[in-house]
Amino acid sequence: MPERDFVSWNTMVMAYVQSGWFDKAVRFYIELRRLDIGYNEYSFAGVLNVCVKLRELRLAKQLHCQVFLIGFLSNMVLSSSITDVYAKCGALRDARSSFDEMRMRDVLAWTTLVSGYAQGGDMKSAQEIFDSMPEKNSVSWTALIAGIISPHHGTQLHSHMITTGIRPNVVVLSSLIDMYSKCGSLEIAKRVFDTTGNKKQHVVLWNTMISALAHHGCGKQAIKIFADMVRLGVKPDGVTFLVLLNACSHSGLVQEGLCLFESMMPDYNIVPGQEHYACLIDLLGRSGCFDEVMNQLKKMPCNPDDRVWNALIGVCKIHGNVELGRIVARHLVELEPQSPAAYLLLSAIYAALGRWESAQEVRRIMNARRVEKQQALSWLEIDRTLQLDDKHNKLHRPQKETTSILELLSDGSTLSNVQR
């Protein structure tokens, strides 16, 4: 192009974001600001999207300052994006501050904060924001439901929907099924599914129910639901086979899973993707069928990505296959040098075999390369209060009896008390 204005640069930034080339998107944004050829609100939208995708808090704060100084905070899209990135990074105080400073808020801005609190485990604040919303949509309900990890709270919310005459759509119903399943109430999840009318037009409902059965290790029931689905004329999609393969993997149904995988293209015209191959590798590998694993890898129409290699190194850990684990770990490190998965799994393989020096060496390499392990969180409900086990946040100690219970389950980690 002989001349490039800021609109052209904005377009390139957004194109890189949509293609997943986040580093180039940031570099183009920086170059745009250096050129001093002007900008508008959309100049910030693309790079803020990068912050959301990568959970890049530091860059988000820098952009927040720039948007504030330039005077673009009145733009609802930019303010909502800033709130969203703070919420997704776990900086809920900053998210709430950004939200409170917004002069106008649409349903997306409200939902963003509800989702942030719910995913962070602060269901009390999530419920308060949700109740204050001037209007709600299916995404708002889904955001609240997705954060529920207590069947008592879930039943209360579901009862409120029924008593107030709210008729949930398919998205909300799917969220309810998923919520009940993850809370351990599979029977209630099945009841919600069975009492839902007009299921023929909504494959997402069937996928959610199959996923719930997979979550509880009910592989044969999941296959039966799939057979009912096909018999009623509901067309499966790629997600259907992902949850089916997952169900077979966790139930040891190797032949059934392999038959379902091989039926995708000829029977349903669905091309298996990387995630399907990752599920298949997990299914075969858990049963120790390493020859078939290698056969399927050779038959892949494209090069395996990190999802496939992660599945393979996971089964190497299960069976203590060090040599194959080392090969797979090398591929993973080449694909994602800063991802902790390969290092941790290889270290676990060595540890399981008693090769402690090798396990420690992997950890030393990991530390030298500054590869950080994501913080782990655990939840325990006692007297309708959620106790958050968090090694890095030293907030409030709960009651003595709670500590004694968790001392039996953990290594003395600090507990954060979260009221619902």
C-alpha positions in Angstrom: 0.0 0.0 0.0 1.5 3.4 -1.0 -0.2 5.1 2.0 -1.3 3.5 5.3 -3.6 5.4 7.7 -4.5 4.2 11.2 -7.5 2.4 9.9 -5.3 0.1 7.8 -3.1 -0.6 10.9 -6.2 -1.3 13.0 -7.4 -3.8 10.4 -4.0 -5.6 10.5 -4.0 -5.7 14.3 -7.5 -7.2 14.3 -6.6 -9.7 11.5 -3.6 -10.9 13.5 -5.8 -11.3 16.6 -8.4 -13.3 14.8 -5.7 -15.5 13.3 -4.2 -16.2 16.7 -0.9 -14.3 16.0 -1.0 -12.3 19.2 2.7 -11.3 19.3 2.4 -9.7 15.8 -0.8 -8.0 16.8 1.0 -6.3 19.7 4.0 -5.4 17.6 1.7 -3.7 15.0 -0.1 -1.8 17.7 3.2 -0.5 19.1 4.4 0.5 15.6 1.1 2.3 15.0 1.6 4.4 18.1 5.2 5.2 17.2 4.3 6.4 13.7 2.2 9.2 15.1 -0.4 9.0 12.3 -3.4 9.1 14.6 -5.7 6.5 16.2 -9.3 6.0 17.3 -11.2 3.8 19.7 -10.8 0.7 17.5 -7.0 1.1 17.7 -7.2 -0.2 21.3 -9.9 -2.8 20.8 -7.7 -5.4 19.0 -4.8 -5.3 21.5 -7.2 -5.4 24.4 -8.6 -8.6 22.9 -5.0 -10.0 23.0 -4.9 -9.2 26.7 -8.2 -11.1 27.2 -7.0 -14.1 25.2 -3.6 -14.3 26.9 -4.7 -13.2 30.4 -2.0 -10.5 30.1 -2.6 -8.3 33.1 0.5 -6.1 32.9 -0.2 -5.0 29.3 -3.9 -4.5 30.1 -3.0 -2.0 32.9 -0.7 -0.1 30.5 -3.5 0.1 27.9 -6.0 1.1 30.6 -3.8 4.0 31.4 -3.5 5.0 27.7 -7.2 4.8 27.2 -7.8 6.9 30.3 -5.3 9.6 29.4 -6.6 9.9 25.8 -10.2 10.1 27.0 -11.7 7.0 25.5 -13.0 5.4 28.7 -16.5 6.7 27.8 -16.4 4.1 25.0 -18.5 1.2 26.4 -16.8 -1.4 24.3 -13.3 -0.4 25.5 -14.5 -0.1 29.1 -16.2 -3.5 28.9 -13.0 -5.1 27.4 -10.9 -3.6 30.3 -13.3 -5.0 32.9 -13.2 -8.3 31.1 -9.5 -8.7 31.1 -9.2 -7.7 34.7 -11.9 -10.3 35.6 -10.3 -13.1 33.6 -6.9 -12.3 35.2 -8.4 -12.6 38.6 -7.9 -8.9 39.4 -11.5 -8.6 40.6 -11.0 -5.3 42.6 -9.7 -3.7 39.4 -12.5 -5.2 37.4 -15.1 -3.8 39.9 -13.4 -0.4 39.9 -13.4 -0.3 36.1 -17.1 -1.4 36.1 -18.1 1.3 38.7 -16.4 4.0 36.6 -18.5 3.2 33.5 -21.1 5.9 32.8 -23.2 3.5 30.7 -23.4 -0.3 31.1 -24.9 -2.8 28.7 -25.8 -6.4 29.5 -22.4 -7.5 28.4 -20.6 -5.3 30.9 -22.8 -6.6 33.8 -22.4 -10.2 32.6 -18.6 -9.8 32.5 -18.5 -8.9 36.1 -20.9 -11.7 37.1 -18.7 -14.2 35.3 -15.5 -12.8 36.9 -16.9 -13.2 40.4 -18.4 -16.6 39.7 -15.3 -18.0 38.2 -13.3 -16.6 41.1 -15.5 -18.4 43.6 -17.1 -15.2 45.1 -20.7 -16.3 44.5 -22.1 -13.8 47.0 -20.8 -10.9 44.9 -21.8 -12.6 41.7 -25.3 -13.1 42.9 -25.5 -9.4 44.1 -24.4 -8.1 40.7 -26.7 -10.5 39.0 -29.7 -9.4 41.1 -28.8 -5.7 40.3 -28.8 -6.2 36.6 -31.5 -4.1 34.9 -31.9 -6.8 32.2 -30.6 -10.3 31.8 -30.1 -12.7 28.9 -29.2 -16.3 28.5 -25.5 -15.5 28.7 -26.0 -13.8 32.1 -27.8 -16.8 33.5 -25.1 -19.1 32.1 -22.3 -16.9 33.6 -23.9 -17.3 37.1 -24.7 -21.0 36.8 -21.2 -21.8 35.6 -19.7 -20.7 38.8 -21.9 -22.8 41.1 -20.1 -25.7 42.7 -22.6 -26.4 45.4 -25.8 -28.4 44.7 -27.6 -26.5 47.4 -26.9 -23.2 45.8 -27.7 -24.6 42.3 -31.1 -26.0 43.5 -31.9 -22.6 45.0 -31.2 -20.8 41.7 -33.1 -23.3 39.7 -36.1 -23.1 42.1 -36.0 -19.3 41.7 -36.2 -19.6 38.0 -39.3 -21.9 38.2 -41.2 -19.9 40.9 -40.7 -16.6 39.0 -41.9 -18.1 35.8 -38.6 -17.8 33.9 -38.5 -20.1 30.9 -34.9 -20.9 30.3 -33.7 -21.4 26.7 -31.5 -24.3 25.5 -28.3 -22.5 26.6 -29.4 -22.1 30.2 -30.9 -25.6 30.3 -27.5 -27.0 29.1 -25.8 -24.9 31.8 -28.1 -26.4 34.5 -27.4 -29.9 33.3 -23.7 -29.3 33.4 -23.9 -27.6 36.8 -25.8 -30.5 38.4 -23.4 -33.0 36.9 -20.3 -31.2 38.2 -21.9 -30.9 41.7 -22.4 -34.6 41.7 -26.1 -34.7 41.2 -26.3 -36.8 38.0 -29.8 -37.9 38.6 -31.1 -34.3 38.8 -29.1 -33.5 35.6 -30.8 -36.4 33.9 -34.2 -35.3 35.1 -33.7 -31.8 33.7 -32.7 -33.4 30.3 -35.6 -35.8 30.3 -38.2 -33.1 31.1 -36.9 -30.7 28.4 -39.3 -30.7 25.4 -38.3 -30.3 21.7 -34.9 -31.8 22.1 -34.8 -32.8 18.4 -33.6 -29.3 17.3 -30.9 -28.8 19.9 -27.8 -31.0 19.6 -26.1 -29.0 22.4 -28.5 -30.5 25.0 -27.6 -34.0 23.9 -23.9 -33.1 23.9 -24.2 -31.7 27.5 -26.0 -34.8 28.7 -23.4 -37.2 27.1 -20.7 -35.0 28.7 -22.3 -35.3 32.1 -22.4 -39.1 31.8 -18.8 -39.1 30.7 -17.9 -37.0 33.7 -19.3 -39.7 36.0 -17.8 -42.6 34.1 -21.0 -43.8 32.6 -19.7 -44.7 29.2 -22.3 -47.3 28.2 -25.1 -44.9 29.2 -23.5 -42.1 27.1 -23.4 -44.4 24.1 -27.1 -45.3 24.7 -28.0 -41.6 24.8 -26.1 -41.1 21.5 -28.1 -44.0 19.9 -31.3 -42.4 21.1 -30.2 -39.1 19.6 -29.5 -40.6 16.2 -32.7 -42.6 16.2 -34.7 -39.4 16.8 -33.0 -37.8 13.8 -30.7 -35.4 15.7 -27.6 -34.8 13.7 -24.4 -35.1 15.7 -21.6 -32.6 15.4 -17.9 -32.6 16.2 -18.5 -31.9 19.9 -20.7 -34.9 20.1 -17.9 -37.2 19.2 -15.5 -35.4 21.5 -17.7 -36.1 24.5 -18.4 -39.6 23.3 -14.7 -40.4 23.0 -14.1 -38.9 26.4 -16.9 -41.1 27.9 -15.4 -44.2 26.3 -11.9 -43.3 27.6 -13.0 -42.9 31.2 -15.0 -46.2 31.0 -12.4 -48.3 29.3 -14.6 -48.9 26.2 -11.7 -49.1 23.7 -13.4 -50.9 20.8 -16.6 -48.9 21.2 -14.6 -45.7 21.1 -12.6 -46.8 18.1 -15.7 -47.7 16.2 -17.3 -44.3 16.9 -14.1 -42.5 15.8 -14.0 -44.5 12.6 -17.7 -43.8 11.9 -17.3 -40.0 12.0 -16.4 -39.4 8.3 -18.2 -42.2 6.5 -21.5 -42.1 8.5 -21.8 -38.4 9.6 -19.4 -36.5 7.2 -17.5 -35.1 10.2 -13.7 -34.7 9.7 -11.8 -35.6 12.9 -9.8 -32.7 14.2 -6.8 -32.5 16.5 -9.0 -32.7 19.6 -10.7 -35.9 18.3 -7.2 -37.5 17.8 -6.2 -36.3 21.3 -9.2 -38.1 22.8 -8.5 -41.2 20.7 -4.9 -41.2 21.8 -6.0 -40.9 25.4 -8.5 -43.8 25.0 -6.0 -46.1 23.4 -3.1 -45.1 25.6 -5.0 -45.6 28.9 -5.6 -49.2 27.9 -1.9 -49.7 27.0 -2.5 -50.1 23.2 0.7 -48.2 22.2 1.0 -50.0 18.9 -2.5 -48.7 17.9 -1.6 -45.3 19.2 1.4 -45.1 16.9 -0.7 -46.4 14.0 -3.3 -43.7 14.5 -0.5 -41.0 14.8 0.9 -42.2 11.4 -2.6 -42.0 9.8 -3.2 -38.4 10.9 -3.7 -36.1 7.9 -1.8 -33.3 9.6 1.0 -32.9 12.1 0.0 -33.5 15.7 -0.4 -30.3 17.8 0.1 -29.7 21.5 -3.2 -31.3 22.4 -2.3 -34.6 20.9 1.2 -34.6 22.4 -0.2 -33.7 25.8 -2.6 -36.7 25.6 0.2 -39.0 24.7 2.6 -37.8 27.4 -0.3 -38.2 29.9 -0.7 -41.9 29.0 3.1 -42.3 29.1 2.8 -41.2 32.8 0.1 -43.7 33.5 2.1 -46.6 32.1 5.6 -45.3 33.1 6.8 -45.3 29.5 9.9 -43.1 30.0 11.4 -43.4 26.5 8.3 -42.5 24.7 7.6 -39.8 27.3 10.9 -38.2 26.6 10.3 -38.1 22.9 6.9 -36.6 23.3 8.1 -34.1 25.9 10.7 -32.8 23.4 8.0 -32.2 20.8 5.9 -30.4 23.4 8.7 -28.2 24.5 9.4 -27.3 20.8 5.8 -26.4 20.3 5.2 -24.5 23.6 8.6 -23.8 25.3 6.9 -21.9 28.2 4.2 -24.4 28.9 4.7 -26.3 32.1 2.8 -29.4 31.0 5.7 -31.3 29.4 8.1 -30.6 32.2 5.7 -31.6 34.9 4.5 -34.8 33.3 8.1 -35.9 32.5 9.1 -35.1 36.1 6.1 -37.2 37.3 7.1 -40.1 35.1 10.6 -40.2 36.6 9.2 -39.8 40.1 6.8 -42.7 39.6 9.7 -44.9 38.6 11.8 -43.8 41.6 14.3 -41.9 39.4 14.4 -38.9 41.7 17.6 -37.3 40.4 16.1 -37.2 36.9 12.9 -35.7 38.2 14.8 -33.0 40.1 16.8 -32.3 37.0 13.7 -31.7 35.0 12.5 -29.3 37.7 15.8 -27.5 37.6 15.6 -27.0 33.8 12.1 -25.7 34.3 13.2 -23.2 36.9 16.2 -22.1 34.8 13.9 -21.4 31.8 11.5 -19.6 34.1 8.6 -21.8 33.2 5.9 -21.2 35.8 3.3 -23.7 37.0 -0.2 -22.4 37.2 -1.6 -22.0 40.7 -3.8 -24.9 41.9 -7.0 -24.4 43.8 -9.1 -26.8 45.7 -12.6 -26.3 47.2 -14.3 -27.8 50.3 -17.8 -27.1 51.4 -18.4 -27.1 55.2 -21.7 -25.8 56.7 -22.6 -24.2 53.3 -19.4 -22.2 53.3 -16.8 -22.7 50.6 -13.3 -23.1 51.8 -10.6 -22.2 49.2 -7.3 -24.1 49.5 -4.8 -21.7 48.0 -1.0 -22.0 48.5 -0.2 -18.5 47.4 -2.9 -16.3 49.0 -2.6 -16.0 52.8 -5.9 -14.4 53.7 -8.1 -15.6 56.6 -7.7 -18.9 58.5 -11.0 -20.7 58.9 -12.1 -22.5 62.0 -9.7 -25.0 63.6 -11.7 -28.1 62.6 -11.6 -27.1 58.9 -7.8 -26.9 59.1 -7.5 -30.3 60.7 -9.6 -31.9 57.9 -7.5 -30.3 55.1 -4.3 -31.2 56.9 -5.3 -34.8 56.2 -5.9 -34.0 52.5 -3.1 -31.6 51.7 0.4 -30.5 52.6 -0.5 -27.7 55.0 -1.6 -25.1 52.5 -3.2 -21.9 53.6 -6.9 -21.6 53.3 -9.0 -18.6 52.1 -12.5 -18.5 53.5 -15.1 -17.5 50.8 -18.7 -16.9 52.0 -21.5 -17.6 49.6 
